[in-house]
Amino acid sequence: MSQNYDVLIIGAGVVGCCLASDLARSGYSVVVVEKANDVATGASKANSGLVHAGYDPKPNTLKARLNLEGNKMYPSLCQRLGVKLKKTGAIVVGNDKGAVDALYERGKQNGLKNLEVLGRDGLLKLCPNLNSDITIGLYAKDAYIVSPYLLTICLAEEAILNGATFLLNDKVKNCKKQGKNFEITAKNTTFTAKYIVNSAGAGYNEVAKVLGSERYKIEFRRGEYYVLDSTESGLTPITVFPLPSAAGKGVLVTPTIDGNILVGPTSYQSDVSTKTTKEGLDDVKQKSSALIEVNLRKAIRQFAGIRAITEGDFTIEKSRKVEGVINLAGICSPGLSSAPAISKYVFSLLGLEYNPSISAKKIKPYFLLKDLNDDQINSLIVKNKSYGRIICKCENITEGDILFALNRPLRVNSIDGVKRRVRAGMGRCQGGFCKLPVAEIIAKHNKISLDDVLKENEGSKLFVSPIRGGKND
Ligand SMILES: Cc1cc2nc3c(=O)[nH]c(=O)nc-3n(C[C@H](O)[C@H](O)[C@H](O)COP(=O)(O)OP(=O)(O)OC[C@H]3O[C@@H](n4cnc5c(N)ncnc54)[C@H](O)[C@@H]3O)c2cc1C
């Protein structure tokens, strides 16, 4: 007998997972179909990790409204999930007083309160390393940094704990409306749902084609970054933006919640490939030097994320072609900041009651042994010896930390999945030393062969065949 759900969500990025958790905690039955092997593998893993204050979006747009509303929801959201959130504030700097004043006015129009225009002396108090050409800037106090992937993972886990089903490595193959319900065929299962939300990010149009709903003109823009070693964390305690241009918010320099520095992103029209390019990284180098002198020899990684953009604004609407389908297209920046407010807005489009129960189940917050005090560390190792074995030497991540990630409501079978949860492999050697021990822990815990441990998605096997002790030895 096939399962009947209230809502099918397609795409498990921050938006899909936030909605899944809110629906499950409001008493609705939810299924999430995600094509990748884990949640948070699209734009939600590769962005600047900023909860924007909301001065940048054009007034009277969904972006402006949902950014501001989402920003206000973040402290309680992260407290509920036990996800770290830091109010660093942000400055937008340059030497064009007119442009700074215009941004201030835009922020005021969007309803921001904690905004200030500062001269060079005021800016230097917030960021002593600013380039000598900078004379003026806008200071937005209500800006935060967060781990976008850990937040998404925790939202998915919270959704599961409250009854949601996640189908990973899956896609909707077929969808038929039968009376008021949709009959849905996924890879290995069929089920029904009353409503469908397409939150597939860069995959929106592909999903819309299967659903028969509206397709939009979506432009992809690649954002490339450098990640600097944590030795550079003193570079800036606050997010530093250049003045925005038509191409977007520009190349910024920001601390991350985990103690690195992020420099980027570019904004080039692209396909959906997340490759980095010489051209892009040179652009990051040149543009960031206008803000702060960054030592890019301290870079430990480069990465890229893909923005999926519909013209002008987020496109969030009820499908006019297929009743019961909600279209979420063009959820580019500030989509991370807006995610909790987007979720609430989708409830209103669905005509469902947004009423997350205060007695909904709570996830156990992630923690790392290294963040505990000496007494706590000693007593944890006495209770559980796996916390005494360091696996990732750069980040001081123990076997106990990794097993904690493997024993959560959402199963993990990839090295990158472990990395996003507990940072094993996020340090200077980028997993050069710990990849194999992490794979062995995953294999043993999940009772699978080492050959079946993946780096990320299906097909990304790390081990082809043994070089010793194998049949050719
Ligand atoms: C470079 C860059 C920097 C950014 N910086 C910020 C920032 O600092 N602050 C901010 O607020 N916002 C920022 N954003 C925007 C933010 O990252 C996005 O708005 C947000 O992550 C979008 O979340 P999502 O859930 O809509 O999409 P995604 O995270 O892309 O999730 C979509 C999911 O759908 C899945 N999917 C795709 N096709 C299918 C299919 N056919 N079937 C099933 N599943 C499918 C994908 O695998 C993916 O997991 C940035 C974006 C980029 C690219």
Ligand as a Chemical Component Dictionary entry (heavy atoms), coordinates in Angstrom:
data_LIG
# 
_chem_comp.id                   LIG 
_chem_comp.type                 NON-POLYMER 
_chem_comp.pdbx_formal_charge   0 
_chem_comp.three_letter_code    LIG 
# 
loop_
_chem_comp_atom.comp_id 
_chem_comp_atom.atom_id 
_chem_comp_atom.alt_atom_id 
_chem_comp_atom.type_symbol 
_chem_comp_atom.charge 
_chem_comp_atom.model_Cartn_x 
_chem_comp_atom.model_Cartn_y 
_chem_comp_atom.model_Cartn_z 
_chem_comp_atom.pdbx_ordinal 
LIG C1  C1  C 0 28.136 31.974 -4.160 1  
LIG C2  C2  C 0 26.899 32.138 -3.332 2  
LIG C3  C3  C 0 26.930 32.911 -2.175 3  
LIG C4  C4  C 0 25.781 33.076 -1.413 4  
LIG N1  N1  N 0 25.854 33.719 -0.215 5  
LIG C5  C5  C 0 24.748 33.849 0.536  6  
LIG C6  C6  C 0 24.804 34.451 1.817  7  
LIG O1  O1  O 0 25.872 34.757 2.337  8  
LIG N2  N2  N 0 23.641 34.659 2.472  9  
LIG C7  C7  C 0 22.440 34.313 1.949  10 
LIG O2  O2  O 0 21.428 34.595 2.560  11 
LIG N3  N3  N 0 22.362 33.643 0.782  12 
LIG C8  C8  C 0 23.479 33.396 0.082  13 
LIG N4  N4  N 0 23.429 32.712 -1.090 14 
LIG C9  C9  C 0 22.154 32.163 -1.525 15 
LIG C10 C10 C 0 21.845 30.851 -0.806 16 
LIG O3  O3  O 0 22.960 29.991 -0.802 17 
LIG C11 C11 C 0 20.680 30.188 -1.501 18 
LIG O4  O4  O 0 19.652 31.128 -1.632 19 
LIG C12 C12 C 0 20.134 29.009 -0.736 20 
LIG O5  O5  O 0 21.160 28.122 -0.381 21 
LIG C13 C13 C 0 19.099 28.316 -1.617 22 
LIG O6  O6  O 0 18.643 27.180 -0.948 23 
LIG P1  P1  P 0 17.697 26.174 -1.702 24 
LIG O7  O7  O 0 17.274 25.178 -0.702 25 
LIG O8  O8  O 0 16.638 26.934 -2.413 26 
LIG O9  O9  O 0 18.585 25.566 -2.874 27 
LIG P2  P2  P 0 19.766 24.437 -2.836 28 
LIG O10 O10 O 0 20.574 24.512 -1.608 29 
LIG O11 O11 O 0 20.479 24.557 -4.132 30 
LIG O12 O12 O 0 18.939 23.106 -2.779 31 
LIG C14 C14 C 0 18.272 22.568 -3.892 32 
LIG C15 C15 C 0 18.330 21.060 -3.755 33 
LIG O13 O13 O 0 17.549 20.467 -4.780 34 
LIG C16 C16 C 0 18.199 19.302 -5.218 35 
LIG N5  N5  N 0 17.707 18.963 -6.545 36 
LIG C17 C17 C 0 17.994 19.544 -7.715 37 
LIG N6  N6  N 0 17.337 18.927 -8.727 38 
LIG C18 C18 C 0 16.622 17.924 -8.165 39 
LIG C19 C19 C 0 15.753 16.923 -8.669 40 
LIG N7  N7  N 0 15.489 16.810 -9.977 41 
LIG N8  N8  N 0 15.186 16.056 -7.806 42 
LIG C20 C20 C 0 15.460 16.122 -6.466 43 
LIG N9  N9  N 0 16.290 17.046 -5.933 44 
LIG C21 C21 C 0 16.850 17.944 -6.771 45 
LIG C22 C22 C 0 19.671 19.679 -5.188 46 
LIG O14 O14 O 0 20.498 18.523 -5.144 47 
LIG C23 C23 C 0 19.740 20.506 -3.923 48 
LIG O15 O15 O 0 20.059 19.737 -2.794 49 
LIG C24 C24 C 0 24.572 32.493 -1.841 50 
LIG C25 C25 C 0 24.561 31.686 -2.989 51 
LIG C26 C26 C 0 25.719 31.474 -3.704 52 
LIG C27 C27 C 0 25.708 30.548 -4.868 53 
# 
loop_
_chem_comp_bond.comp_id 
_chem_comp_bond.atom_id_1 
_chem_comp_bond.atom_id_2 
_chem_comp_bond.value_order 
_chem_comp_bond.pdbx_ordinal 
LIG C1  C2  SING 1  
LIG C2  C3  SING 2  
LIG C2  C26 DOUB 3  
LIG C3  C4  DOUB 4  
LIG C4  N1  SING 5  
LIG C4  C24 SING 6  
LIG N1  C5  DOUB 7  
LIG C5  C6  SING 8  
LIG C5  C8  SING 9  
LIG C6  O1  DOUB 10 
LIG C6  N2  SING 11 
LIG N2  C7  SING 12 
LIG C7  O2  DOUB 13 
LIG C7  N3  SING 14 
LIG N3  C8  DOUB 15 
LIG C8  N4  SING 16 
LIG N4  C9  SING 17 
LIG N4  C24 SING 18 
LIG C9  C10 SING 19 
LIG C10 O3  SING 20 
LIG C10 C11 SING 21 
LIG C11 O4  SING 22 
LIG C11 C12 SING 23 
LIG C12 O5  SING 24 
LIG C12 C13 SING 25 
LIG C13 O6  SING 26 
LIG O6  P1  SING 27 
LIG P1  O7  DOUB 28 
LIG P1  O8  SING 29 
LIG P1  O9  SING 30 
LIG O9  P2  SING 31 
LIG P2  O10 DOUB 32 
LIG P2  O11 SING 33 
LIG P2  O12 SING 34 
LIG O12 C14 SING 35 
LIG C14 C15 SING 36 
LIG C15 O13 SING 37 
LIG C15 C23 SING 38 
LIG O13 C16 SING 39 
LIG C16 N5  SING 40 
LIG C16 C22 SING 41 
LIG N5  C17 SING 42 
LIG N5  C21 SING 43 
LIG C17 N6  DOUB 44 
LIG N6  C18 SING 45 
LIG C18 C19 SING 46 
LIG C18 C21 DOUB 47 
LIG C19 N7  SING 48 
LIG C19 N8  DOUB 49 
LIG N8  C20 SING 50 
LIG C20 N9  DOUB 51 
LIG N9  C21 SING 52 
LIG C22 O14 SING 53 
LIG C22 C23 SING 54 
LIG C23 O15 SING 55 
LIG C24 C25 DOUB 56 
LIG C25 C26 SING 57 
LIG C26 C27 SING 58 
# 
